[in-house]
Every structure is written in structure tokens, then in C-alpha cells.
Amino acid sequence: MLRTQKKDLEIRVAASKEWATRYDLEVGPFAQKYNDMTKDIGVIYAKAKEGHSRGIGLLESEFGYHPAFKRPMDTFTSTAFRPK
């Protein structure tokens, strides 16, 4: 009975190793592509935050916009977006 159980376990281990090898070959490249994409998205997002900050600075200098306070006479409306 133990020999039968041992043989069954050895078959399961072999099947699991084969599955893991196929997984690494077939899914591994996609996992690396995903990591590369998310790295690029981080760079794009950092540039967008910088551009947005410059835009708010332009509104402050050219139009007297203040992100925290809106005066009754102000015609321009906006909300400052500062992600963490």
C-alpha cells in the first residue's frame, strides 16, 4: 500500500514539474512584458504630474488662481490635483 502511494506521489510530482516548466516557458515572457509596461507607465505618470504642476503654476502666475482659496470675484474655477 505504501509503495502504491509512493508511486502515485512520484507521478504527481513529475506532472507538477512538467506543468511548472511549461508555465515558465509560456507565461514567463508575458510576466516580463507586464513588468516592463508598468515601469514605463510609472515614467509617463511622473511626467504627467510634473506637467500638471507646471500648469497650476501658470494659472497662479497668469490668472491669479489660488488652488486653496476661491474668491467671489474669480471667474476661473479649477481643482488642484496632487497625487501622493
Secondary structure, DSSP 4 states (H G I P E B T S, - for coil): -HHHHHHHHHHHHHHHHHHHHHHHHHHHHHHHHHHHHHHHHHHHHHHHHHHHHHHHHHHHHHH---SS---TT-----------
